[in-house]
């Protein structure tokens, strides 16, 4: 469940005014809306979905190999020279070992055949079907991993925009204070109660804040453009992010295998199936075959021209027994065994990295969460000191130097708070990813 970082207050009045102004100009998108939009329109995700569809079709293609295959073969041959055969003269009462060449056949030969073939037992084919099924499951995991990457990219850009928006709100609040201080210092200078250098120092501070505000505003727009690009939206789309930064309650998260681990498991399973298919390639395969056709013989000439057709058909089984292929299969099996060893090592490495990253992210998020409340208290304290110093300066009890120092302390507290927020948000995303709960 998402809750506000600060139960009582997070922004002062200028922050709220800035937020209201942004909302009045362009619609404010929540992080969930941005992520949902990206999951629909992001082109990288659509490519991954197409890859998954290709894997599904390949699985259906592999299963289709079990169906009967029907072929039609047609052939016409005109022999300009009829083929010769050697006939033994002993068949006609002649001496043994003596042959005479004879031309058989007719010039025109026509054949038309329908052939059918269906595998009855083929271990390689069954292995290919299992591998294609595993590859389809792997492609679904790859698609989920792409969704996770887009989720992280959108969330990081959204958080960056939030940080820049809050930084800009801080700057505008400080700029408002600076303008008030500049007005007061100018009046004191006109009444010869302050030096011109004091007024110049305040003017310089104000100008620096104005320049910083322009720079941060440009960065904010740049991040928004990048966010629109990742979401798959046109750059002219009106979009703003919420300035209210939320955080999740720290709770015991159920650990599950990350997508990287699950992808590696499928790759290992695929390697095992490929190894099994290679071993089964040495097993004989059996197929059912059949043929039906007609053969025609034709002759043009004296004393009579003719073209006659005769039927030919058969059914049977075909056995293929691999005997020797030059040790190619054996070499491939050895290679696949080494690949399988590397796959297991890679799986262990990914699991160890995920565990270490989760512990680090958990520690970092706990530290940042503890610092959030402290940093907000520091902002409140620095703001109180600044206001009191400003009143003392107006009453002549404090100089401009003390006011500027208090102003610097306030800005340092604000920047520290933003840095803590950045660390917390990054650690939260990393914790969800390494615990396998990012998309859940």
Secondary structure, DSSP 8 states (H G I E B T S, - for coil): -EEES-SS-SS-HHHHHHHHHHHHHS-EE-HHHHHHHHHHH-HHHHHHHHHHHHHHHHHHHHHHTTS-EEEEEEEEEE-SS--EEEEEGGGGT--TT-EEEEE-S-SEEEEEEEEEEEEEE-HHHHHHHHHHHHHHHHHHHHHHHHHHHHHHHHHHHHHHHHHHHHHHHHHHHHHHHHHHHHHHHHHHHHTTSS-HHHHHHHHHHHHHHHHHHHHHHHHHHHHHHHHHHHHT--TTS--EE-S--EEE----------HHHHHHHHHHHHHHHHHHHHHHTTS-EEEEEEEEEEEEEEE-SSS--EEEEEEEEEEEEEEE-----TTHHHHHHHHHHHHHHHHHHHHHHHHHHHHHHHHHHHHHHHHHHHHHHHHHHHHHHHHHHHHHHHHHHHTTSS-HHHHHHHHHHHHHHHHHHHHHHHHHHHHHHHHHHHTT-TT-
